[in-house]
């Protein structure tokens, strides 16, 4: 007597399937499936082949070995538990441009093999879009101790050339142009790109639209430090503290 009936019952339990739903999957009657599971009847070879192929189980294993839950989870069939499905959640894998590889990136930005070999970061963001990570290397986007510092990381979303003129003036972008990677704010006038730094002592850069090789609109920023609160917030916090202290003194009087 084979272990077929016991094994298909185990498969049903792992998949949380009723006898009826399992039977419908293989064009069987519920009573027929029940007879298989109880050992009152043996299946036809066509039925064995269908079930074995569907779950990627060998016929020998299906008929002669008592399958365990761990054994079943190794097969290609959709037998994974919900916990495992959550663990396998896909994150966006984002190639990262660093100070060490930026020169190579400028030369090979359109080489898919090179891009695939870049160091990468994984983030829980939209996996259907194309992103680049970029490690900040200068102080051009700082202003009065605020902004981006070296080693901060920005994440840019790829912008097709047909969309360039629809970008909002003042948005932060990473641009590959004239053999340079430039992280600045973008301003567009007719067919010209003006790239402006936040640092007041840095001059604007102006390019023709057709000179741009790649453009990435910055969507996320990761700081190497904890950003300090701005001075306005500090003043408000101090005033609130003084107000509370004054109320305590008034109450005591």
Legacy VTK file of the C-alpha trace (Angstrom):
# vtk DataFile Version 3.0
C-alpha trace
ASCII
DATASET POLYDATA
POINTS 253 float
0.000 0.000 0.000
1.432 3.425 -0.968
1.696 6.545 1.184
-0.095 8.577 -1.480
-3.231 9.257 0.598
-1.295 10.323 3.684
0.965 12.587 1.649
-1.799 14.439 -0.200
-3.522 15.043 3.141
-0.252 16.546 4.411
-0.014 18.747 1.297
-3.574 19.969 1.847
-2.818 20.842 5.462
0.317 22.784 4.533
-1.567 24.694 1.852
-4.644 25.083 4.043
-6.870 23.587 1.326
-10.192 21.820 1.748
-10.796 18.429 0.160
-13.168 20.071 -2.319
-10.707 22.754 -3.456
-7.922 20.168 -3.807
-10.208 17.819 -5.740
-11.329 20.625 -8.078
-7.686 21.439 -8.848
-7.185 17.955 -10.343
-10.677 17.288 -11.747
-11.513 14.781 -9.009
-14.669 14.213 -7.007
-14.468 15.055 -3.323
-15.518 11.503 -2.425
-12.783 10.070 -4.632
-10.154 12.229 -2.918
-11.484 11.156 0.472
-11.108 7.511 -0.551
-7.478 8.162 -1.558
-6.678 9.849 1.753
-8.309 7.051 3.777
-6.502 4.334 1.823
-9.740 2.827 0.477
-8.713 3.436 -3.122
-5.547 3.910 -5.155
-5.315 6.652 -7.820
-4.758 6.183 -11.518
-1.276 6.878 -12.829
-2.559 10.017 -14.653
-3.714 11.485 -11.320
-0.392 10.679 -9.649
1.511 12.366 -12.483
-0.668 15.508 -12.329
-0.201 15.957 -8.588
3.516 15.150 -8.647
4.175 17.586 -11.506
2.049 20.346 -9.998
3.990 20.336 -6.719
7.374 19.391 -8.246
7.485 16.211 -6.150
8.987 13.012 -7.521
6.567 10.132 -7.982
8.784 7.966 -5.783
8.606 10.485 -2.912
4.864 10.921 -3.320
4.175 7.182 -3.190
6.818 5.706 -0.906
8.039 8.403 1.545
6.138 10.047 4.345
6.544 13.719 3.496
7.214 16.207 6.313
6.324 19.910 6.395
10.022 20.836 6.034
10.295 18.450 3.097
7.289 19.997 1.388
8.564 23.557 1.834
11.617 22.692 -0.267
9.514 21.995 -3.350
8.715 24.587 -6.007
4.992 24.471 -5.403
3.292 27.387 -3.661
3.749 25.835 -0.221
5.499 28.663 1.601
4.078 29.834 4.905
2.837 33.420 5.272
5.724 34.222 7.597
8.226 33.220 4.918
6.379 35.299 2.323
6.816 38.384 4.503
10.529 37.647 4.928
10.932 37.465 1.139
9.501 40.967 0.606
11.430 42.632 -2.199
13.317 45.881 -1.551
14.592 48.163 -4.275
18.260 47.419 -5.002
19.879 50.786 -5.735
23.360 51.152 -7.323
25.470 53.646 -5.386
27.863 56.224 -6.849
30.699 56.944 -4.440
33.769 59.147 -4.484
35.912 56.134 -5.469
33.800 54.961 -8.415
32.400 58.287 -9.686
35.047 58.672 -12.414
34.288 55.175 -13.711
30.559 55.908 -13.542
30.960 58.999 -15.715
32.754 56.870 -18.328
30.510 53.782 -18.087
27.096 55.077 -16.966
25.391 53.348 -19.916
27.129 49.978 -19.369
24.605 47.622 -17.733
27.284 45.208 -16.528
29.185 48.021 -14.811
26.012 49.314 -13.134
25.187 45.811 -11.874
28.617 45.545 -10.235
28.382 48.848 -8.339
27.937 48.735 -4.556
24.256 49.030 -3.710
21.784 49.872 -0.978
18.417 48.196 -0.450
15.415 50.267 0.565
11.658 49.621 0.936
10.690 51.990 -1.881
8.988 51.556 -5.259
10.687 48.646 -7.041
9.144 49.614 -10.406
11.191 52.813 -10.687
14.899 53.317 -11.382
17.014 54.947 -8.673
20.633 55.933 -8.058
22.294 56.546 -4.711
24.986 59.214 -4.576
27.433 59.955 -1.769
27.887 63.706 -1.288
31.532 64.784 -1.684
31.507 68.577 -1.193
29.856 71.502 0.624
28.055 73.036 -2.364
24.610 72.195 -0.919
25.226 73.708 2.535
24.015 77.086 3.790
24.722 78.468 7.276
25.477 75.045 8.756
22.348 73.543 7.176
22.063 71.230 4.177
24.132 68.342 2.824
27.624 67.451 4.000
30.223 64.969 2.659
29.259 61.339 3.320
25.524 62.140 3.328
23.667 59.989 0.792
20.943 61.123 -1.605
18.639 58.858 -3.619
17.594 60.075 -7.052
14.775 58.850 -9.298
15.581 58.643 -13.012
13.979 61.370 -15.137
13.579 60.742 -18.909
14.692 63.592 -21.155
11.097 64.107 -22.337
10.154 65.144 -18.797
12.985 67.627 -18.146
10.950 70.752 -18.929
8.137 69.593 -16.626
10.348 69.584 -13.537
9.680 72.238 -10.927
12.255 74.985 -10.626
14.222 74.628 -7.412
14.045 70.819 -7.185
17.288 69.098 -6.237
18.830 66.947 -8.957
21.908 64.869 -9.690
23.014 65.563 -13.254
25.607 63.878 -15.426
26.678 66.591 -17.854
29.904 67.635 -19.580
31.784 64.731 -17.938
30.740 65.866 -14.464
28.349 64.628 -11.774
26.675 67.673 -10.254
24.320 67.756 -7.276
22.437 71.064 -7.185
19.044 72.738 -7.513
17.649 72.985 -11.019
16.214 76.003 -12.814
15.112 75.794 -16.461
14.853 78.696 -18.897
13.970 77.848 -22.495
16.600 75.297 -23.549
19.053 76.051 -20.755
19.743 74.282 -17.455
20.909 76.404 -14.555
22.355 74.375 -11.696
22.525 76.410 -8.489
24.294 75.548 -5.256
22.953 76.470 -1.809
26.401 77.731 -0.794
26.389 81.432 -1.641
30.024 81.568 -2.762
29.556 78.944 -5.513
28.720 80.238 -8.992
25.842 78.900 -11.078
26.533 76.423 -13.863
24.576 76.712 -17.119
24.216 74.000 -19.781
22.124 73.303 -22.855
19.437 70.678 -22.373
20.951 68.485 -25.079
24.242 68.292 -23.151
22.665 66.312 -20.307
23.523 62.596 -20.292
21.474 61.601 -17.221
19.276 63.348 -14.694
18.035 62.028 -11.350
15.532 63.922 -9.220
16.423 63.625 -5.535
13.655 61.873 -3.610
15.335 60.753 -0.367
18.219 61.974 1.794
20.162 60.008 4.423
22.322 62.032 6.773
25.612 60.782 8.201
24.664 62.676 11.365
21.527 63.597 13.253
20.426 66.966 11.806
20.404 69.754 14.363
17.224 71.710 14.937
17.191 75.117 13.300
17.604 78.240 15.394
13.908 79.162 15.197
12.960 75.831 16.757
15.541 76.334 19.520
14.185 79.792 20.349
10.628 78.479 20.471
11.708 75.656 22.772
13.461 78.094 25.137
10.447 80.435 25.228
8.184 77.524 26.040
10.505 76.492 28.883
10.549 80.036 30.302
6.759 80.237 30.094
6.403 77.018 32.085
8.860 78.276 34.707
6.961 81.575 34.992
3.676 79.731 35.540
5.273 77.693 38.323
6.523 80.849 40.038
3.122 82.512 39.697
1.433 79.486 41.226
3.814 79.501 44.188
3.128 83.197 44.838
LINES 1 254
253 0 1 2 3 4 5 6 7 8 9 10 11 12 13 14 15 16 17 18 19 20 21 22 23 24 25 26 27 28 29 30 31 32 33 34 35 36 37 38 39 40 41 42 43 44 45 46 47 48 49 50 51 52 53 54 55 56 57 58 59 60 61 62 63 64 65 66 67 68 69 70 71 72 73 74 75 76 77 78 79 80 81 82 83 84 85 86 87 88 89 90 91 92 93 94 95 96 97 98 99 100 101 102 103 104 105 106 107 108 109 110 111 112 113 114 115 116 117 118 119 120 121 122 123 124 125 126 127 128 129 130 131 132 133 134 135 136 137 138 139 140 141 142 143 144 145 146 147 148 149 150 151 152 153 154 155 156 157 158 159 160 161 162 163 164 165 166 167 168 169 170 171 172 173 174 175 176 177 178 179 180 181 182 183 184 185 186 187 188 189 190 191 192 193 194 195 196 197 198 199 200 201 202 203 204 205 206 207 208 209 210 211 212 213 214 215 216 217 218 219 220 221 222 223 224 225 226 227 228 229 230 231 232 233 234 235 236 237 238 239 240 241 242 243 244 245 246 247 248 249 250 251 252
